[in-house]
Amino acid sequence: MAERHYRSLLKAISWRTVGTFDTMLISFIITGHLSWAISIGFIEVFTKMILYYLHERIWNKIRIGKTQEAEYQI
């Protein structure tokens, strides 16, 4: 079963939301500046979303760990 491109995009968006909050929290803890943490999170959300989408599409082409599902006919 292959994933459609929009599924990979939705997964990328949901994961980046979680990841960005984590990045902003860590940035705030390290810098102590909320504005820096927000700036870092803003830049990071776009770069990592693109990288994740590309990563998903590449892994979708790799057969490691995939099985062929039987097609049932009635």
N, CA, C and O atoms as CSV, one atom per row, in Angstrom:
chain,resi,resn,atom,element,x,y,z
A,1,MET,N,N,0.846,-1.167,0.000
A,1,MET,CA,C,0.000,0.000,0.000
A,1,MET,C,C,0.898,1.239,0.000
A,1,MET,O,O,1.774,1.371,0.855
A,2,ALA,N,N,0.689,2.119,-0.930
A,2,ALA,CA,C,1.489,3.339,-1.039
A,2,ALA,C,C,0.756,4.497,-0.379
A,2,ALA,O,O,-0.474,4.557,-0.381
A,3,GLU,N,N,1.522,5.401,0.175
A,3,GLU,CA,C,0.938,6.602,0.765
A,3,GLU,C,C,0.828,7.674,-0.303
A,3,GLU,O,O,1.685,7.795,-1.179
A,4,ARG,N,N,-0.230,8.440,-0.215
A,4,ARG,CA,C,-0.392,9.571,-1.128
A,4,ARG,C,C,0.449,10.734,-0.612
A,4,ARG,O,O,0.774,10.807,0.573
A,5,HIS,N,N,0.792,11.633,-1.516
A,5,HIS,CA,C,1.645,12.767,-1.153
A,5,HIS,C,C,1.022,13.640,-0.066
A,5,HIS,O,O,1.727,14.122,0.820
A,6,TYR,N,N,-0.307,13.849,-0.127
A,6,TYR,CA,C,-0.938,14.708,0.874
A,6,TYR,C,C,-0.872,14.101,2.275
A,6,TYR,O,O,-0.850,14.834,3.264
A,7,ARG,N,N,-0.838,12.758,2.370
A,7,ARG,CA,C,-0.697,12.123,3.681
A,7,ARG,C,C,0.670,12.445,4.275
A,7,ARG,O,O,0.785,12.767,5.457
A,8,SER,N,N,1.699,12.354,3.445
A,8,SER,CA,C,3.044,12.709,3.914
A,8,SER,C,C,3.097,14.171,4.331
A,8,SER,O,O,3.756,14.512,5.313
A,9,LEU,N,N,2.419,15.024,3.605
A,9,LEU,CA,C,2.397,16.446,3.941
A,9,LEU,C,C,1.687,16.685,5.277
A,9,LEU,O,O,2.173,17.460,6.101
A,10,LEU,N,N,0.542,16.030,5.499
A,10,LEU,CA,C,-0.173,16.178,6.770
A,10,LEU,C,C,0.653,15.657,7.944
A,10,LEU,O,O,0.661,16.260,9.017
A,11,LYS,N,N,1.344,14.542,7.740
A,11,LYS,CA,C,2.207,14.008,8.792
A,11,LYS,C,C,3.349,14.973,9.092
A,11,LYS,O,O,3.721,15.163,10.249
A,12,ALA,N,N,3.893,15.572,8.059
A,12,ALA,CA,C,4.984,16.534,8.241
A,12,ALA,C,C,4.512,17.738,9.062
A,12,ALA,O,O,5.220,18.202,9.956
A,13,ILE,N,N,3.324,18.234,8.756
A,13,ILE,CA,C,2.792,19.398,9.476
A,13,ILE,C,C,2.535,19.067,10.940
A,13,ILE,O,O,2.904,19.839,11.825
A,14,SER,N,N,1.905,17.927,11.201
A,14,SER,CA,C,1.607,17.583,12.595
A,14,SER,C,C,2.879,17.341,13.399
A,14,SER,O,O,2.982,17.768,14.549
A,15,TRP,N,N,3.844,16.659,12.797
A,15,TRP,CA,C,5.105,16.390,13.505
A,15,TRP,C,C,5.874,17.672,13.741
A,15,TRP,O,O,6.467,17.848,14.805
A,16,ARG,N,N,5.875,18.578,12.762
A,16,ARG,CA,C,6.609,19.829,12.924
A,16,ARG,C,C,5.993,20.693,13.999
A,16,ARG,O,O,6.710,21.421,14.685
A,17,THR,N,N,4.692,20.633,14.166
A,17,THR,CA,C,4.050,21.403,15.234
A,17,THR,C,C,4.598,20.971,16.587
A,17,THR,O,O,4.979,21.804,17.409
A,18,VAL,N,N,4.634,19.673,16.807
A,18,VAL,CA,C,5.192,19.131,18.055
A,18,VAL,C,C,6.669,19.486,18.172
A,18,VAL,O,O,7.122,19.952,19.217
A,19,GLY,N,N,7.414,19.264,17.100
A,19,GLY,CA,C,8.858,19.520,17.101
A,19,GLY,C,C,9.208,20.984,17.326
A,19,GLY,O,O,10.187,21.301,18.002
A,20,THR,N,N,8.407,21.870,16.759
A,20,THR,CA,C,8.682,23.301,16.909
A,20,THR,C,C,8.461,23.766,18.336
A,20,THR,O,O,9.244,24.560,18.857
A,21,PHE,N,N,7.411,23.285,18.968
A,21,PHE,CA,C,7.204,23.622,20.380
A,21,PHE,C,C,8.382,23.135,21.224
A,21,PHE,O,O,8.825,23.829,22.139
A,22,ASP,N,N,8.876,21.959,20.918
A,22,ASP,CA,C,10.034,21.421,21.625
A,22,ASP,C,C,11.267,22.294,21.395
A,22,ASP,O,O,11.995,22.612,22.336
A,23,THR,N,N,11.494,22.678,20.145
A,23,THR,CA,C,12.643,23.536,19.821
A,23,THR,C,C,12.546,24.882,20.528
A,23,THR,O,O,13.543,25.387,21.043
A,24,MET,N,N,11.353,25.462,20.553
A,24,MET,CA,C,11.186,26.757,21.227
A,24,MET,C,C,11.397,26.633,22.733
A,24,MET,O,O,11.987,27.521,23.350
A,25,LEU,N,N,10.925,25.551,23.323
A,25,LEU,CA,C,11.123,25.337,24.753
A,25,LEU,C,C,12.612,25.195,25.070
A,25,LEU,O,O,13.116,25.827,25.998
A,26,ILE,N,N,13.307,24.372,24.306
A,26,ILE,CA,C,14.749,24.189,24.528
A,26,ILE,C,C,15.498,25.506,24.297
A,26,ILE,O,O,16.391,25.859,25.066
A,27,SER,N,N,15.126,26.232,23.227
A,27,SER,CA,C,15.770,27.516,22.937
A,27,SER,C,C,15.558,28.504,24.072
A,27,SER,O,O,16.473,29.244,24.433
A,28,PHE,N,N,14.351,28.521,24.638
A,28,PHE,CA,C,14.077,29.421,25.753
A,28,PHE,C,C,14.874,29.034,26.992
A,28,PHE,O,O,15.409,29.897,27.688
A,29,ILE,N,N,14.951,27.736,27.262
A,29,ILE,CA,C,15.710,27.273,28.429
A,29,ILE,C,C,17.186,27.655,28.283
A,29,ILE,O,O,17.815,28.079,29.253
A,30,ILE,N,N,17.737,27.507,27.080
A,30,ILE,CA,C,19.160,27.800,26.860
A,30,ILE,C,C,19.439,29.301,26.836
A,30,ILE,O,O,20.393,29.767,27.460
A,31,THR,N,N,18.597,30.068,26.107
A,31,THR,CA,C,18.883,31.495,25.939
A,31,THR,C,C,18.251,32.369,27.018
A,31,THR,O,O,18.793,33.415,27.371
A,32,GLY,N,N,17.097,31.936,27.542
A,32,GLY,CA,C,16.393,32.770,28.502
A,32,GLY,C,C,15.632,33.910,27.855
A,32,GLY,O,O,15.084,34.761,28.555
A,33,HIS,N,N,15.588,33.941,26.517
A,33,HIS,CA,C,14.898,35.009,25.782
A,33,HIS,C,C,13.753,34.411,24.966
A,33,HIS,O,O,13.981,33.601,24.068
A,34,LEU,N,N,12.536,34.810,25.279
A,34,LEU,CA,C,11.375,34.302,24.564
A,34,LEU,C,C,11.408,34.702,23.092
A,34,LEU,O,O,11.057,33.902,22.225
A,35,SER,N,N,11.825,35.932,22.803
A,35,SER,CA,C,11.862,36.391,21.403
A,35,SER,C,C,12.849,35.567,20.574
A,35,SER,O,O,12.571,35.273,19.411
A,36,TRP,N,N,13.971,35.198,21.136
A,36,TRP,CA,C,14.935,34.352,20.424
A,36,TRP,C,C,14.349,32.971,20.192
A,36,TRP,O,O,14.486,32.402,19.109
A,37,ALA,N,N,13.701,32.440,21.208
A,37,ALA,CA,C,13.103,31.111,21.094
A,37,ALA,C,C,12.047,31.079,19.990
A,37,ALA,O,O,11.988,30.124,19.216
A,38,ILE,N,N,11.224,32.105,19.917
A,38,ILE,CA,C,10.198,32.182,18.878
A,38,ILE,C,C,10.837,32.331,17.504
A,38,ILE,O,O,10.384,31.704,16.546
A,39,SER,N,N,11.869,33.139,17.391
A,39,SER,CA,C,12.570,33.318,16.115
A,39,SER,C,C,13.191,32.016,15.635
A,39,SER,O,O,13.074,31.663,14.462
A,40,ILE,N,N,13.842,31.313,16.526
A,40,ILE,CA,C,14.453,30.030,16.184
A,40,ILE,C,C,13.375,29.041,15.755
A,40,ILE,O,O,13.538,28.337,14.758
A,41,GLY,N,N,12.288,28.986,16.492
A,41,GLY,CA,C,11.191,28.086,16.145
A,41,GLY,C,C,10.552,28.422,14.812
A,41,GLY,O,O,10.170,27.521,14.066
A,42,PHE,N,N,10.430,29.714,14.498
A,42,PHE,CA,C,9.829,30.145,13.242
A,42,PHE,C,C,10.660,29.687,12.043
A,42,PHE,O,O,10.109,29.189,11.061
A,43,ILE,N,N,11.960,29.851,12.118
A,43,ILE,CA,C,12.845,29.432,11.024
A,43,ILE,C,C,12.871,27.910,10.918
A,43,ILE,O,O,12.785,27.348,9.826
A,44,GLU,N,N,12.989,27.271,12.044
A,44,GLU,CA,C,13.115,25.815,12.110
A,44,GLU,C,C,11.891,25.089,11.571
A,44,GLU,O,O,12.031,24.029,10.961
A,45,VAL,N,N,10.711,25.623,11.777
A,45,VAL,CA,C,9.493,24.937,11.352
A,45,VAL,C,C,9.478,24.722,9.842
A,45,VAL,O,O,9.059,23.662,9.377
A,46,PHE,N,N,9.918,25.685,9.088
A,46,PHE,CA,C,9.892,25.557,7.626
A,46,PHE,C,C,11.004,24.649,7.104
A,46,PHE,O,O,10.762,23.804,6.242
A,47,THR,N,N,12.214,24.819,7.620
A,47,THR,CA,C,13.315,23.996,7.117
A,47,THR,C,C,13.103,22.516,7.444
A,47,THR,O,O,13.338,21.655,6.596
A,48,LYS,N,N,12.669,22.225,8.642
A,48,LYS,CA,C,12.497,20.831,9.025
A,48,LYS,C,C,11.260,20.200,8.398
A,48,LYS,O,O,11.245,18.989,8.178
A,49,MET,N,N,10.222,20.978,8.105
A,49,MET,CA,C,9.053,20.435,7.439
A,49,MET,C,C,9.414,19.974,6.026
A,49,MET,O,O,8.981,18.911,5.584
A,50,ILE,N,N,10.195,20.765,5.336
A,50,ILE,CA,C,10.639,20.404,3.986
A,50,ILE,C,C,11.523,19.159,4.042
A,50,ILE,O,O,11.347,18.232,3.251
A,51,LEU,N,N,12.460,19.139,4.965
A,51,LEU,CA,C,13.346,17.980,5.093
A,51,LEU,C,C,12.572,16.713,5.455
A,51,LEU,O,O,12.872,15.638,4.934
A,52,TYR,N,N,11.581,16.826,6.342
A,52,TYR,CA,C,10.789,15.663,6.726
A,52,TYR,C,C,9.983,15.131,5.549
A,52,TYR,O,O,9.927,13.920,5.333
A,53,TYR,N,N,9.359,16.023,4.789
A,53,TYR,CA,C,8.578,15.604,3.633
A,53,TYR,C,C,9.459,14.842,2.647
A,53,TYR,O,O,9.074,13.773,2.172
A,54,LEU,N,N,10.618,15.373,2.340
A,54,LEU,CA,C,11.537,14.700,1.423
A,54,LEU,C,C,11.985,13.355,1.992
A,54,LEU,O,O,12.081,12.371,1.258
A,55,HIS,N,N,12.254,13.310,3.273
A,55,HIS,CA,C,12.652,12.072,3.950
A,55,HIS,C,C,11.558,11.010,3.828
A,55,HIS,O,O,11.846,9.850,3.532
A,56,GLU,N,N,10.299,11.409,4.057
A,56,GLU,CA,C,9.162,10.489,3.936
A,56,GLU,C,C,9.021,9.949,2.522
A,56,GLU,O,O,8.796,8.753,2.337
A,57,ARG,N,N,9.148,10.806,1.532
A,57,ARG,CA,C,8.974,10.381,0.148
A,57,ARG,C,C,10.090,9.420,-0.263
A,57,ARG,O,O,9.839,8.467,-1.000
A,58,ILE,N,N,11.294,9.653,0.195
A,58,ILE,CA,C,12.403,8.737,-0.104
A,58,ILE,C,C,12.142,7.392,0.552
A,58,ILE,O,O,12.295,6.356,-0.096
A,59,TRP,N,N,11.750,7.381,1.825
A,59,TRP,CA,C,11.495,6.133,2.537
A,59,TRP,C,C,10.293,5.385,1.952
A,59,TRP,O,O,10.227,4.160,2.049
A,60,ASN,N,N,9.360,6.092,1.359
A,60,ASN,CA,C,8.221,5.434,0.743
A,60,ASN,C,C,8.652,4.594,-0.461
A,60,ASN,O,O,7.960,3.645,-0.827
A,61,LYS,N,N,9.770,4.926,-1.072
A,61,LYS,CA,C,10.285,4.182,-2.221
A,61,LYS,C,C,11.159,2.992,-1.810
A,61,LYS,O,O,11.411,2.103,-2.624
A,62,ILE,N,N,11.616,2.968,-0.573
A,62,ILE,CA,C,12.493,1.897,-0.096
A,62,ILE,C,C,11.626,0.731,0.371
A,62,ILE,O,O,10.658,0.927,1.105
A,63,ARG,N,N,11.975,-0.478,-0.055
A,63,ARG,CA,C,11.148,-1.648,0.234
A,63,ARG,C,C,11.453,-2.297,1.586
A,63,ARG,O,O,10.714,-3.191,1.999
A,64,ILE,N,N,12.486,-1.893,2.274
A,64,ILE,CA,C,12.859,-2.510,3.546
A,64,ILE,C,C,11.684,-2.427,4.522
A,64,ILE,O,O,11.172,-1.341,4.796
A,65,GLY,N,N,11.259,-3.585,5.046
A,65,GLY,CA,C,10.199,-3.630,6.042
A,65,GLY,C,C,8.789,-3.542,5.488
A,65,GLY,O,O,7.833,-3.506,6.262
A,66,LYS,N,N,8.632,-3.505,4.174
A,66,LYS,CA,C,7.305,-3.468,3.567
A,66,LYS,C,C,6.916,-4.867,3.116
A,66,LYS,O,O,7.762,-5.674,2.732
A,67,THR,N,N,5.627,-5.133,3.171
A,67,THR,CA,C,5.117,-6.400,2.658
A,67,THR,C,C,4.033,-6.110,1.633
A,67,THR,O,O,3.363,-5.079,1.679
A,68,GLN,N,N,3.883,-7.028,0.728
A,68,GLN,CA,C,2.835,-6.894,-0.280
A,68,GLN,C,C,1.538,-7.422,0.299
A,68,GLN,O,O,1.466,-8.584,0.700
A,69,GLU,N,N,0.519,-6.588,0.350
A,69,GLU,CA,C,-0.761,-7.021,0.885
A,69,GLU,C,C,-1.522,-7.777,-0.195
A,69,GLU,O,O,-1.510,-7.396,-1.365
A,70,ALA,N,N,-2.172,-8.837,0.212
A,70,ALA,CA,C,-2.962,-9.638,-0.720
A,70,ALA,C,C,-4.188,-8.858,-1.168
A,70,ALA,O,O,-4.838,-8.182,-0.370
A,71,GLU,N,N,-4.491,-8.961,-2.442
A,71,GLU,CA,C,-5.705,-8.339,-2.966
A,71,GLU,C,C,-6.814,-9.384,-2.948
A,71,GLU,O,O,-6.684,-10.460,-3.531
A,72,TYR,N,N,-7.880,-9.054,-2.286
A,72,TYR,CA,C,-8.999,-9.997,-2.159
A,72,TYR,C,C,-10.021,-9.722,-3.247
A,72,TYR,O,O,-10.401,-8.580,-3.506
A,73,GLN,N,N,-10.443,-10.787,-3.861
A,73,GLN,CA,C,-11.485,-10.670,-4.876
A,73,GLN,C,C,-12.666,-11.521,-4.449
A,73,GLN,O,O,-12.512,-12.643,-3.966
A,74,ILE,N,N,-13.825,-10.966,-4.636
A,74,ILE,CA,C,-15.041,-11.693,-4.273
A,74,ILE,C,C,-15.782,-12.074,-5.546
A,74,ILE,O,O,-16.841,-12.697,-5.480
